[in-house]
């Protein structure tokens, strides 16, 4: 895939709260509110800049979807170099749409990439150790970023409708409070690119698990669910000031040429990844 000027213009204008970065044909986004924190590395991949082919084209970051593993590993090398963290610093988990949050450290680096993944049924990761990069995967679900500038601690969570209903955003904040002494009123949070309300149609059984302000009747037993807004509400209710929550409002389903989307492509697609790391001395 090649980067087109119209794509760059769209992201630049539509990506409120995010910074667009380009390295040759590789495009990734970062959270503007985090960009001036020199101790952090953060990013969110797009489809541009990798070597995967077919419907995985081109920056697929899912090692378990049927893509050539060597291509995926090359993709990771490229995005890691662009954002600025070593591959050996990454920590993955086996995401299963839970609200389970786990504290990780340098001992967990390489899990899911260089060796077997021991972090099962975990959708939220937190750390305060330099030299660790948290990684979560999405293809419409909501990536949630958390930063504690006071204690130099971070959290990164994967929030689909199940995780949102179970309030994984609150669970992540409470885990950072418990483990690091984080004060929610001083934390920064961001909601990355994910499916928008207009694209996310759900049934009544799902809709009734959310306040009416986030689930709009569409007709019959169908509703439109605002995952971004619901996660913003969960984070704010947990004590993070609204002014500290970045809302880029970039929809993955509306823009399948830029992002992988489960709703738009079904199982014939790759996945993006969100990255949030604390820089090590050797970075």
N, C-alpha and C positions, 0 to 999 in steps of 0.2 A: 504493500500500500504506500502511496506517496502522499505527502502532506500538501494540501491545497491552501492557497491564500484565503479562500472563503471559509475553510474550516478554522483557521487561525483567528479570523475576524469573528466568527461566531462564538468561539470559546472565550475570546477576550472580552466581547461585549456581554455574553450571557453568563459568564462565570463570576458573578458577584461574590466577592470574598475569596476568590482563588486567583493564583498567579499561573499564567501559561509559560511553560519552558519548552524550548525546542533545541534539540541536538541532532543535526542532520534531519533525517526523517522521523526521529523519535519525538513524540509529544508526551509530556506528562504535566500534571497539575500539582500545585502545592497550596496550602492554606496560608493566605496572606497574613493572618494574625500570628502565624508561627514563624514567618520567614525571617524576622529580625531576631529570633532567638538562636544565637550562634551555636548553642549546645545541642540543638535539635537537627535531625534530618527527617523531612516529611515529604510524602508524595502520594499521588494517585495516578495509576497508569491509564492510558487510552489504548485504542487499537493500533496506533501508529508506532512503527519503529522496530518491529520484530522480524523474525524469519519464518514463522509458521505459515502454512499454506491452506488453501481452500477456505472453508468456513471458519477455520481457526485464525485466518489472516488478521493481523500479523503478530501482534504482541500478546499472544495467549500466555497466561501465567498459571494455568491449571495443569499439573503434572498427571492427573488421573482422569482425563476426559477422552482419551484416545488419540491425542496429538503425539507426534514423535517426541519422546522425552529429551532427545538431544537438542531439538529446536527450542523446547521450553527452557532448558538450561541456558542456552545461548541468549534467549530473551531476558532471563533473569540477570545474566551478566551485563547486558546492555542497560537495563533500567537501573541496576545497582550503581553502575558507573556514572550514569546521568544524574541520579539523585545524590550520590556521594556516600555510599556505605559499602563495606565489604560483604560478600556473599556469606562468609563464615559467621556474620553477626546475626543472621536471620533466625527468628523463631516462628514456626507455624503451629497451628493446632488443627485437630479434626473437628470442623464445624458441623453441628447437628441441630441448629436452630434452638439452642437452649439459652438460659440466662446465667450460665456458669462462667465464672471469672477466675482466672488463675494468675498468681504472681509467678513471674519467671525471671531468670537471670542468665548469666554467662554460661552456666552449666547446661542450659537448655538450648544454646545456640547450635544450629545445624539440624535440630529436630524437624523431621518432615522433608528435609532436602538432602543432607549428606548422610543421614541415618534414619532409622525407624522413628515414627512420630509417637511419643508416649503421652501426648496431651489429647486424650480422647474426650469427646463431648464437652468441648470448651469453645465458647464463642467470644470470650473477652480475655484479653491479656493485659497485664500491668507490669511495670518494672521501674526501678530507680537506679539500675546499674548501667554505668557507661559501657559502651561497646555492644549494646543489644539493640536490635531492630525488630520491632513487632510487625507481623504481617497477617492480614486477613484478606479473604477473597470475596468478591461480589460479582453479580451479573443482574442487577436490579435491586437487591437488598441494600440496606443503608449502612455505610461505614461511619462509625462514630469515633471521633478523635477527642482525647482528653489530655490536657497539659497542666501540670502544677508548676508554675515558674518559681515558686518559693522553695520547694523541696527538690526540684529537678526530677520529677517523676512523671510518667506518661501512662496512658491507657489507650487501647484500640479495640473496638468491638464490632462484631457483625450482627446486624439487627434486621432480620426479616419480620414478617408480621407476627410470628410466634415470639421472637425475641423482644419485639416492641411491646406486645401485649404483656409479656412477663417482666417488662421494664429493665432490660439489660443495661440501659443507660444509667439508671439509678444504682443497679448492682455494681457497675464499674466504679462509679463515684464513691460508693460506700466502701468498696474494697480498697480504694486509694486512701480514703480517710483512715481506715483500720490499719493498713500496712505502712503508710508513709506519713500519717498525720495531716493529710491534705485538707485544706479549708475550701469547700465548694464555692464560697463567695469570692475566692481569689483565683479560681481555676478558669482556664480557657477551654472551650469546646468547639467542635466543628462537625457539621453533617455533610458528608461527601456526596458526590453524584449518585443518584439512585432513581427509582421509578417515581413518577409524579402522580398526583391525585387523578388527573384526567386519564392516565393510562392504566391505573391499577384497579381493575374490576374484581370484586370479591363477592361471595355469597353471604347470606344473612348470618350463618353460623360464625363466620369470621368477623363480620361487621359488628355484631353485638358485643364483642369483646373490647370495643373501643368507645369512648365518649362520642356522642352524636356529632360534635363539632368536627370530628375527623372522618366520619363515615357518612357520606352523602347518598341518599336514595337515588338510584338511577331509573328504577322501574322494575316491577315484578319483585323478585327477591334478590336483585342485584344492587350493589352499592359501589361507590368510588371511595377508596381508602387513601388518606393522606398520611403516608408513612413518615415523610420528612417532618410534617407538622406535629405528628404524634410523638416522635422522638424529641423534637424541640421541647414539647410540653413536659415530657418525662425528665429531661435534663434540667429544665427550669424549676420544676417541682422539687428536684433533689438539691436545689440551692445555688445553682450556677446562674448569675445574673443574665437576663436576656441579652444585654449589650455585649456579653462575653461569648455568645454562641453564634458562630458563623454559619450562615445558611446560603450556600452557593446556588441552590435552586437549578441544578443541572439534571435533566432527566435522561436516564440511560435508554429508556424505551423509545422516547421521541427521536433519539439520535443514534440509530443502530450503526451508522457509518463511523461513528466516533467511539462508541462504547459497545461492549457485548451486552445483550439483553435477553434474559430467559423468555420474557413475554413476546419479544419481537422475533426471536430465532428458535425458541424451544431448546431442545438438547443439541441442536447443531450450532454450537457457538463455543467460544472460549470464555475466559474469565479475566476480569481486571484484578488488581491487588492494591490495597492501601498499605502504606509503609509509615511507621513512626518510630524513630530511633533516637537514643541518647549517644552522642558522639563519643567514641573512644579516643585515647591519646594518639593512636596510630592512624586515625582517619585523616 
